Amino acid sequence: MIELQELRKEFAGSTALAGISLSVAEGEIHGIVGRSGAGKSTLIRCLTGLESATSGHARIDGVDITALSGARLRASRRSIGMVFQHANLLDSRTALENVEHPLQVAGVPRAARRARALELLELVGLTDRAGNHPAQLSGGQQQRVGIARALASEPKILLCDEPTSALDTQTTGQILSLIASLRDRLGITVLIITHEMSVVREICDSATLLEHGRVTQTGMLGEILADPSSPLARDLVPLPRASDDPHRRTLEVALAGTPLGTVFDIAESTGTPISAVESGTLETIDGTQVGRLRLVCADTLQRERLSTALRARGIHVEEAA
Ligand SMILES: Nc1ncnc2c1ncn2[C@@H]1O[C@H](COP(=O)(O)OP(=O)(O)OP(=O)(O)O)[C@@H](O)[C@H]1O
């Protein structure tokens, strides 16, 4: 498991991490989201020991990376696999040779490393591409090779830094499914840095929002979605843009586990029928149906009544603008 405790990193004149504490359980897929400059890359660099923390601790399976240096740090890095936005494969080597590369550097004998690399290519579904060079592979296939290479040293943790940002939607889905299936098959813990909320929606069990080097929100997806007013829940289930009609009286509601039909039932039973749903999203995340809807009401009075009735039933209603 990964455990960060008051992790702090200061550069001359700026604080990149202002005391980060969070823990990710073994076998969990955890997303770290945040705007540019929030400290995501610095966090990964401190976790891999590429950057030394100013203070605090970063433990992987109980081993404090911040306390290591030299050979011990290099050895513990082997328990971490890294996947980047671009696979950064060696152009002159085949897919198989690219996966073999870290094993070669680690001094694994040729026959053993070849067998292991073939196994890994099979694991990522690229056995038939073993002899191809990167230029002969699609972006998604290159990323698969990158993932196989990251797994070569049998890491317990996979750190993925924007692993799908350079890929189209369909390929993104395939790579995310692959990461989820590797977690299921190998039991590895996965930390994914991303600016795409769809990545969190699709495969994360838990997530953390970083802002200005601080944890603004962290938790399991279910907990996050249960509080629709929280910043991560708003990002995970956004409300589509409002219409430009200034006369329209709308009410914004968020659902976290309550069926849409219940909202209509409450409206009917309180004599404030909803005349239309102007816009909205409804989806199932982590097994819970969640959504955000903009309901059209007859007038301001009806809107007030409906708002009161829904709130009384525990449904989250936004303040009217
Ligand atoms: N080597 C460095 N020297 C000085 N300041 C740095 C250094 N690395 C990062 N920073 C600063 O630390 C803060 C966090 O940067 P970081 O790259 O970790 O953010 P990020 O969330 O990964 O952003 P992005 O999504 O754009 O990659 C920023 O203010 C950045 O300018």
PDBQT file of the ligand as one rigid body, heavy atoms in Angstrom, charges set to zero:
ROOT
HETATM    1  N1  LIG A 401      12.037  21.824 -10.417  1.00  0.00    +0.000 N 
HETATM    2  C1  LIG A 401      11.226  22.803 -10.016  1.00  0.00    +0.000 A 
HETATM    3  N2  LIG A 401      11.703  23.989  -9.619  1.00  0.00    +0.000 NA
HETATM    4  C2  LIG A 401      10.889  24.973  -9.191  1.00  0.00    +0.000 A 
HETATM    5  N3  LIG A 401       9.554  24.868  -9.106  1.00  0.00    +0.000 NA
HETATM    6  C3  LIG A 401       9.004  23.707  -9.500  1.00  0.00    +0.000 A 
HETATM    7  C4  LIG A 401       9.813  22.617  -9.972  1.00  0.00    +0.000 A 
HETATM    8  N4  LIG A 401       8.970  21.575 -10.275  1.00  0.00    +0.000 NA
HETATM    9  C5  LIG A 401       7.717  22.015 -10.012  1.00  0.00    +0.000 A 
HETATM   10  N5  LIG A 401       7.735  23.288  -9.556  1.00  0.00    +0.000 N 
HETATM   11  C6  LIG A 401       6.564  24.078  -9.133  1.00  0.00    +0.000 C 
HETATM   12  O1  LIG A 401       5.784  23.301  -8.257  1.00  0.00    +0.000 OA
HETATM   13  C7  LIG A 401       4.393  23.472  -8.512  1.00  0.00    +0.000 C 
HETATM   14  C8  LIG A 401       3.744  22.126  -8.819  1.00  0.00    +0.000 C 
HETATM   15  O2  LIG A 401       4.236  21.653 -10.090  1.00  0.00    +0.000 OA
HETATM   16  P1  LIG A 401       3.871  20.219 -10.683  1.00  0.00    +0.000 P 
HETATM   17  O3  LIG A 401       4.628  20.083 -11.967  1.00  0.00    +0.000 OA
HETATM   18  O4  LIG A 401       4.056  19.194  -9.645  1.00  0.00    +0.000 OA
HETATM   19  O5  LIG A 401       2.312  20.406 -10.993  1.00  0.00    +0.000 OA
HETATM   20  P2  LIG A 401       1.350  19.474 -11.842  1.00  0.00    +0.000 P 
HETATM   21  O6  LIG A 401       0.091  19.393 -11.071  1.00  0.00    +0.000 OA
HETATM   22  O7  LIG A 401       2.032  18.204 -12.187  1.00  0.00    +0.000 OA
HETATM   23  O8  LIG A 401       1.129  20.322 -13.164  1.00  0.00    +0.000 OA
HETATM   24  P3  LIG A 401       0.929  19.796 -14.688  1.00  0.00    +0.000 P 
HETATM   25  O9  LIG A 401      -0.435  19.157 -14.726  1.00  0.00    +0.000 OA
HETATM   26  O10 LIG A 401       0.982  21.068 -15.479  1.00  0.00    +0.000 OA
HETATM   27  O11 LIG A 401       2.038  18.854 -14.988  1.00  0.00    +0.000 OA
HETATM   28  C9  LIG A 401       4.295  24.486  -9.643  1.00  0.00    +0.000 C 
HETATM   29  O12 LIG A 401       4.070  25.752  -9.096  1.00  0.00    +0.000 OA
HETATM   30  C10 LIG A 401       5.654  24.408 -10.307  1.00  0.00    +0.000 C 
HETATM   31  O13 LIG A 401       5.978  25.626 -10.893  1.00  0.00    +0.000 OA
ENDROOT
TORSDOF 0
